[in-house]
């Protein structure tokens, strides 16, 4: 069997980690099939093929563009695939071959706000409509659909009326490179930590307001920080303006993007990882934090209960006072003790990329028999 993997988002956060681990683990587990990896041009030359059964193709179209819909089907056809895996919600609608699609979340269907885009509003709403149509058609054309959680699977069924038995759930995993390595502190002050992008549904503005309420009650703790880790894009730059309005510039640190070594240190030494998102498909940073012994405080939404169970502290994500109260509660507690750390790591270790890859290979096999 000859299988294609669309890896154009390999360098992105979130889905990029999924793609990188998918390729790594599948190449170790599958000793039979051939694979073709479709890469962004900037990564084509440097990407090392796992073995002789793997080949690569340079794929220039950006995702969610007309160029993608016109060019990708031709590239896929030219590679003579038995199956292609599209690990993001951007299926090539004119491709006629077998296709597996991974859906990480359906956030855009719930948060139709102009704050979530740099486009003029008419273009934003047009693009959102195109996204909905793209998914409506693509999910019906797909021979297999992967959801990263039961919560996301339910969203797909509810919004697109796809038969439940067509959707398989494969949980994401924690990178083994992030475990059992101790790093020195990068930030010397005590701090709470957030890792991720700053899109509006991530709800960072409410987190900032809750943090402001909390530190104003701690006159002796002015060195306490809220550290935000993510790319310095339009949305983070807009947050900096909000921080100024709250007179919080001394208390909020915009760290910028972090590599794995930096993330390990940031997780290990944080007082807690705080995840205030209004919607997620999985919530991988929270598991990464747990695997490194960091306490986790998250919004009270279904997917976090599904993935994290009783290993997290939950708060009302729509209430700044509730966030402040949760931060105060965690601040007053003792740090994670050595007795608790193995339990956190054991729990996070039940989510593995190896298991995800094994289940994905089963889906490939089933999809080629349809």
N, C-alpha and C positions, 0 to 999 in steps of 0.2 A: 504493500500500500504506500502511496506517495501523498504525504500530508503537508499542507502549507500552514505556516503560522504568521499572521500579520503582526509584526513587531515594530511598527512605526512609532509606537508610544513607549518604546523600551527605556527611554531616559526620563520619562515623566514620573512624578510622585504617584503613589497609590497603584494605579494600573501598571505603571512601569515595573514596580517591584513584583507584581503578579506575573508579568511577561517574562522577566528575567528568571524568576524561580521556576516558571513553567518550562522554559527551554532547558535550564540546567538539570532539573529532575527528570524530565522526559528523556533527555539524551542519555542519562544514566540507566534508566529503567527499560527503555525500549531497545532491544537488540536486533530487531527485524526490519521495521519500516524505514522508509526514506523520508527526509524532511527538507522543506524549502522555507527559509526564513526571509521575510520581506522587511527590509530595514530602511530607515531614513538614510539619505545619501551621506550625511555627516558621520554615520557610524559604520558604513559599509566596509571601508578598507580595514578598520581596526577590529572588526568583529571576528573572533576566532571560532571556526567551525568545530563542534565537539568531536566529530569523527568523519570518516569518508562517506557515510550515508547522508550527511547533511550538506546542503548547498545554500547559497544566498543570492538574493535579488535586490537591487537598489530600487526603492519605491519612493518617488518624490512627492506624490500628492499629500497635502495636509488633510487631516481628518475633518469631517463635517464640511466638505467643500464640494462644489460641482465637479471640480477636477478629480476628486477622489472617486465620485460615482462614474465618471467617464473613463478614467485610466485604469483603476484597480481591476475591473473585470478583465481587461485585456491582458494585464500582467499575470493574473491568476490563470486564465485560459492558456497562455503561452507556456506555463509551467506544467501543464498536463497533470493536474492534481486529481486524486481520488476524493480528497476532502480538504477543506480549508477551515482553520480555527480563527475566528474574528474575536479577539479577547476584549472587545469594547463595544459600545452601542452604536456602531457605524457600519452596518452591513452593506456590501456592494449590491445594490438592488438588481442590476442587470447581469449579475453573475448567475449562471444556470447550473453550476455544479453543486455538490453536497457541501453543506456549510454548518458549522457549530458556532454559536454565538454565546459569549459570556456577558451577562448583565450584572454590573456591580451595584447599581442603584437606579432609581427613576426620579431623582431629586428635581430635575427641571420640570416635571409634570406637576409638582406640588408648590414650587416657589417661582411663580411667573412674575418676577419683579424686575423692573428696569435696573435696579441696583446690582443685578447679577451679570451685567454686561457693560462693555465699553462701546457698544453699538448704539446708534440712534434708535429710539424706541420702535418705530415702524419696522426697521430691519430686524431688531431683536425678536419681535413677535412673529415676523415672517420666518425667521430661522427656527424659532421654537415650534411653529406649525410643521416646518419641514422635518424637524427632528421626530415629531410624533408620527408623521406619515412614514418616514424612513423605518422607524421601529415597527409600526403596524404591519407594513409589508414584509420587512426583513424577518420578523419573528415567525410569520406564516411560511416563508420560504425555507427557513432553517430546518435541517433534519434533526438537529439537537440543540437544546438551550441549556446553558449552565447558569445557575444563580448562586451567588456567594453566601446566601443565608436563606433560611425559611421565610424570613420577613420579606426579602426581595422577591422570592418565588411567589408569595401571596400577592405582592404588588403587581407582578406580571399577569397573574391570573385575573385579578380584579380589574386592571386597566385595559388589558388587551384580549381578555377572554380566550387565552391559550389553554388547551387541556393540561391539567396538572401533571399527567403522566408523561408529557413531552419535556418537562423541566426537571433537571437533576440538580441537587444542591451539593456543591463541593466547597467546603470551608477553606479559607486561606490559612497560611501558617506563619510561624515565627522563624526568622532566619537564625540558623544555628550559630552564625558568626556574631550574633548579638548576645550570646549567652556565655556565661562562665569566663568573662574577661573583665577585669577590674581596671577602670581608667581613673586618672587623677581628675580633680575638680577643674572645670573650665571657668566656672563662675563661683567666686568666693562667698558672695552673699547668699543667705537662704532665699529660696525661690520656689514658686509654683511654675509649672511648665505646660505649654500647649505646643503641639507639633501638627502642622498641616497647612492647608491653604486658608485664605481669608474670604472665601466666597460668602455671600450673605447668609446662606443656610447654616454655615458653621457657627453663626451666632456669637462672634467674638465681641461685638459691641456690648452685648448684655454681660458677657464675662468681665469686660473692662469695668462696667458700671458696678458689678458685684464686687470686684476686687477693690474698687475705689471705696465702697462702703466699708469693706473689711479693714483696709489699712488705716482709714480715718479713725477706727476704734483702737488702733495700736500705736499710740503716740511714741512709744519707746522702740518701735520696730520700723523706723523709716528706711532702713537698708533692705528690707524685704522687697523682692522683685517678682514681677510676672514676666516670664521669658516666653516670647512668641517666636517659634521656629518655622520659617517658610520663605519662599522666594520673594524678593523685593519687587512685586508686580503692582499693577494698578490698585488692586484691592488692599494690599498691605499699606501702600502709600496713603490711601484714603483713611485707613485706620489710624495712621500717625496724626492726621488732622483731628480725629475724634479724641485721641489721647491728649492732645493739646487743649482741647475744649474742657476736658475733665481735670486739667492741671495735674497730669500724671506722668509727665515726661521723665521725672526722676525715678519713678517706680516701675515703669514698663520698659523692658529691653527688647528691641527688635533684633534678634540674633541673625536673621537671614537664613539661607539654606545651610544644612548641616550634613556632613558625610557620616558614614556608619560609626566611625571611631568617636566623632563628636557626639552623635546621638547616644551612644552607650554611656558616656560621661554625663550627659544632660539628664538621661533617665535615672541613672544610679544615684545621683546626688540631689534630685528634686525632692521637695517636701511632699509633692503629689503631682500627678499628671491630671490636668483638667480638660475635659472634652465636652463642651456645651452644645454640640451640634443639634439642630432640630430634626435632622434626618441623616441616616447613614445606611449604606448597604451592608457593611460588615464592622468596621472600626478597628483596623489592624494596629494603629499606634497604641491603643489601649492594651492590647495583648503584648506588644513589644515592651511597654512599660512594666507590666506585671512580670514578664520573664526576667527583668532586671531588678526586681525587688522594689519597684516604685508603687506606692499607693495610687489608686485610680479613682477619680471622681467624675461621674458622667451624667449626662442628661437622662431623664426618666422616659426613654423611648423604647419601643418593643425590641429592636434589634440588639440593644445593649443588654437587655435582660436575657435574650436568647444566647448571646455569645459569652457574656461575662458572669451571668448568674449572681451568686452571692459574694463574688470577689471584688465588687465595686461598691462605692458609695454613690447613691443616686440623689439628684436634685431636680427641682422644677426649672427647666431650661428657660422658661419665659419670665422668670422672676429674679431680678438682681438681688433683692434681699435674701432670697433662698440660696443663691450662690454664695453670698457673703456669709450666711450662717454655716453652710457646708465647709467653706474654707476655714472659718473659725473653729469648727469642730475638729477638722483634721489637724489644724495648727496646734490645738491644745493637747492632742494625743501624742503618745510616744512615736518616734519614727519606727519604721518596719523593723522588727527584731529578727535576729538570726533564726529563731524558731519558726517564724512565719514565712521567711524567704523560700525555703524548699517547697512549701505548699503553693506559693505563687508560681514558681517555676514549673512545678509538676502540672499545674492547671494549664498554663500557657503552652506547655509541651504537648498537650493533647491535640493542639492544632498544628499540623505539620504539612509542609510543602510536599514531602514525599507522599503522604496520603492523598493530597490534592492531585498530584500528577498521576498516581495509580488509578484514581477514580476517573480522571480525565481520559486516560488511555482506554478505559472500559467504554466511555462514551464515544470515543472515536470508532471503536470496533462496532458498537451497536449502530452508529449512524451510517456506516458503510453497508450495513445489511438491510437498511430500509429501502 
